[in-house]
């Protein structure tokens, strides 16, 4: 059996991860928190985002979501941010890390009777009152949470798309009446994850 290397929080120390990648050719599990070091500059954030993008697509690698990563994955957090979050970092990171990259990241990982997560697995969240905490129960609750998250995103996307369609229809009606004036099409962005 191959040995698996587990890497803890990175917090912008991308240069250490690069050294590890140059020396280690086996499986890697990284448990999240790539971003936020509380005194970083833009170039550090860019370098970390570039390596993160490369890392999540590396063969034999599992990347988990940390609390300092998810705040850059989800655009509208209803005011819930982790320490270190700054809006400029959201923009810098998401100019590099695309949806296809974020989709490679997992919230939990289970292999050979070992569970990996960023912040642990508790009976409070995952325990069943009768059956306890089993792999099937944990995986079922994770799937349920991911399904709800995807549904929320789809609903936000639908509302935004409907608004754009309404604005386009209004624009077409105005143009068909031959009204003179400048009317710009919607510049609203689709919701970012």
KASUL-V960747 format. One record per pair of residues at least 24 apart in sequence whose ideal C-beta (glycine too) atoms are under 7 Angstrom apart, sorted by the first residue. I is the first residue (numbers start at 1). J is the second residue. Records with the same first field share a line. If there is no record, write none. Layout:
BEGIN
I: J / J
END
This chain:
BEGIN
2: 26 / 27
4: 29
6: 31
9: 33 / 66
10: 34
11: 36 / 37
12: 37 / 40 / 44 / 48
14: 47 / 48 / 51
17: 51
18: 51
26: 60
27: 60
28: 60 / 61
29: 62 / 109 / 116
30: 55 / 63 / 64
31: 64 / 66 / 116 / 118
32: 64 / 65 / 66 / 69 / 118
33: 66 / 67 / 68 / 69 / 118
34: 69
35: 68 / 69 / 72 / 89 / 93
36: 68 / 84 / 85
38: 84
42: 92
45: 89 / 92 / 93
46: 92 / 96
49: 92 / 93 / 96 / 97
50: 96
52: 97
53: 96 / 97 / 101
56: 101 / 104 / 105
57: 104
62: 106 / 109
63: 104 / 105
64: 105 / 106 / 107 / 109 / 116 / 117 / 118
65: 105 / 106 / 107 / 118
66: 118
67: 118 / 119
73: 102 / 193
74: 193
75: 191 / 192 / 193
76: 191
94: 192
99: 193
102: 193
107: 142
108: 142
110: 135 / 139
153: 193
156: 191
157: 190 / 191
160: 188 / 190 / 191
163: 188
164: 188
END
